[in-house]
């Protein structure tokens, strides 16, 4: 593995035989960190948004599960 830092980015070079599932999880985490790096939201607001999102999803989709 090789890691290089430039002024604008960090470069990872990995062997081709690396576990792709584990690599995808790491990439997903890094995308999350990138997307939330400038966020000013606190955990309470994030939890409330998640709760509202789940409630709305269930309201729109429960007919698919309960007849």
N, C-alpha and C positions, 0 to 999 in steps of 0.2 A: 504494500500500500504506500502511496506517495501523496502527501498533502502539501500544497503550495498556497501561499497567501500573496495576492497582489494588492494594489491600492483599492481595487473595486470589488474583488471577489476572492473566494477560497476554492481551490480546485482539488478534487479527490480523484486519484487514479487507483482503481481496484483491479485485481486479477479477474479474468473472465469466468473463472469457475466458482465465484462467490455465490452463496445462497440468495436467489432472487427474491424470495418471500421476505427474508430478513432485511434485505436491501430496500425493498419497497416500503417496509414499515419505517425504516430510517428516513427515507425520502419524504414520506408523508409527514413525519414529525418535523423535519426541517422546513417543509412548506408551511406547516402550522406556525412554527417559530417566525418565519419570514412574514407571514400574513399578520401576526399579532404583535410584532416588534414595536410598533408605534401606538398600539392601543392604549387608551387611557381608562378603559373599562375595568371596574373592580370585580372581584369574584362574585359578589352578591348580584350585580347587574347581569353577569354572564349566566349565573344559575337561574335567574328570573326569565331571561330570554330563552334558555333551554326549556324551561318548564312550559312557557307559552307556546313554543314551537311544537313540543310533544303533544300538548293539549289540542292545538289546531290540527296537527296531523291525524290524531286519533278521531277527532270530530269528522274530518273529511274521509277517513278510510275505515271506520269501524264496521260499516255495512259489508265490507269485504270479508270480515271475520265472524260477525254475529248476524245470523239471519233472523 
